[in-house]
């Protein structure tokens, strides 16, 4: 990120002590690098949850493992173990970034899409602060699903951390699908509202849903059709509307 201009704001919203979950939108494969830089620069070494596939990337996978980051393999016992590890990390006072969408947004205009409920589940289980983060600019360095980097001319990375999302009224509710959906929608609404300010335009009234749109959630959605990836509707993703 040394070759980029940085427009980073909202660091005062990152809790000075205690564990918390921080949730950014996901627009590029460069996101984890930029987001980790943002957190490190503001005194919060991140404890990432990352897809198992990322750990297979040469060098980067080794760095993740060496930093004790958490691999997640969806729909397996390992996913439950990753959740437990995330909860333990928060309770140990760590900063745990979770991309709620779970993968790069499939929205054609790069707005946040429907999200998974993992971030909400960790936050409600631990009753920790949830910090929404909107970012814009990484997609200019590495376009979605592309491998090549475009470092010149220098790009501006915008990142803004917002105030904690208030989930306190949900703490004593059963941790069921309805509660998780409500919490997840609030998190995504906060991220989307901040991104609207960065982009200077309004997001679609209804968030993009990769399943109903028939778009693959794995790999490049322009090359792989949904039915070849998951013939059944995935669990843990909400259909909330953006405010």
Secondary structure in CASP SS format (residue, H / E / C, confidence):
PFRMAT SS
TARGET T0000
AUTHOR 0000-0000-0000
METHOD secondary structure of the structure
MODEL  1
X C 1.00
X C 1.00
X C 1.00
X C 1.00
X E 1.00
X E 1.00
X E 1.00
X E 1.00
X E 1.00
X C 1.00
X H 1.00
X H 1.00
X H 1.00
X C 1.00
X C 1.00
X C 1.00
X C 1.00
X C 1.00
X C 1.00
X E 1.00
X E 1.00
X E 1.00
X E 1.00
X E 1.00
X C 1.00
X C 1.00
X C 1.00
X C 1.00
X C 1.00
X C 1.00
X H 1.00
X H 1.00
X H 1.00
X H 1.00
X H 1.00
X H 1.00
X H 1.00
X H 1.00
X H 1.00
X H 1.00
X H 1.00
X C 1.00
X C 1.00
X C 1.00
X C 1.00
X E 1.00
X C 1.00
X C 1.00
X E 1.00
X E 1.00
X E 1.00
X H 1.00
X H 1.00
X H 1.00
X H 1.00
X H 1.00
X C 1.00
X C 1.00
X C 1.00
X H 1.00
X H 1.00
X H 1.00
X H 1.00
X H 1.00
X H 1.00
X H 1.00
X C 1.00
X C 1.00
X C 1.00
X E 1.00
X E 1.00
X E 1.00
X C 1.00
X C 1.00
X C 1.00
X C 1.00
X H 1.00
X H 1.00
X H 1.00
X H 1.00
X H 1.00
X H 1.00
X H 1.00
X H 1.00
X H 1.00
X H 1.00
X H 1.00
X H 1.00
X H 1.00
X H 1.00
X H 1.00
X C 1.00
X C 1.00
X C 1.00
X E 1.00
X E 1.00
X E 1.00
X C 1.00
X C 1.00
X C 1.00
X C 1.00
X C 1.00
X C 1.00
X C 1.00
X C 1.00
X C 1.00
X C 1.00
X C 1.00
X C 1.00
X C 1.00
X C 1.00
X C 1.00
X E 1.00
X C 1.00
X C 1.00
X E 1.00
X C 1.00
X H 1.00
X H 1.00
X H 1.00
X H 1.00
X H 1.00
X H 1.00
X H 1.00
X H 1.00
X H 1.00
X C 1.00
X C 1.00
X E 1.00
X E 1.00
X E 1.00
X E 1.00
X E 1.00
X E 1.00
X E 1.00
X E 1.00
X C 1.00
X H 1.00
X H 1.00
X H 1.00
X H 1.00
X C 1.00
X C 1.00
X C 1.00
X C 1.00
X C 1.00
X C 1.00
X C 1.00
X C 1.00
X C 1.00
X C 1.00
X C 1.00
X C 1.00
X C 1.00
X C 1.00
X E 1.00
X E 1.00
X E 1.00
X E 1.00
X E 1.00
X E 1.00
X E 1.00
X E 1.00
X E 1.00
X C 1.00
X C 1.00
X C 1.00
X H 1.00
X H 1.00
X H 1.00
X C 1.00
X C 1.00
X C 1.00
X C 1.00
X C 1.00
X C 1.00
X H 1.00
X H 1.00
X H 1.00
X H 1.00
X H 1.00
X H 1.00
X H 1.00
X H 1.00
X H 1.00
X H 1.00
X H 1.00
X H 1.00
X H 1.00
X H 1.00
X H 1.00
X H 1.00
X H 1.00
X H 1.00
X H 1.00
X H 1.00
X H 1.00
X H 1.00
X H 1.00
X C 1.00
X C 1.00
X C 1.00
X C 1.00
X C 1.00
X C 1.00
X E 1.00
X C 1.00
X E 1.00
X C 1.00
X C 1.00
X C 1.00
X C 1.00
X C 1.00
X C 1.00
X E 1.00
X C 1.00
X C 1.00
X C 1.00
X C 1.00
X C 1.00
X C 1.00
X C 1.00
X C 1.00
X C 1.00
X E 1.00
X H 1.00
X H 1.00
X H 1.00
X C 1.00
X C 1.00
X C 1.00
X C 1.00
X C 1.00
X C 1.00
X C 1.00
X C 1.00
X E 1.00
X C 1.00
X C 1.00
X C 1.00
X E 1.00
X C 1.00
X C 1.00
END
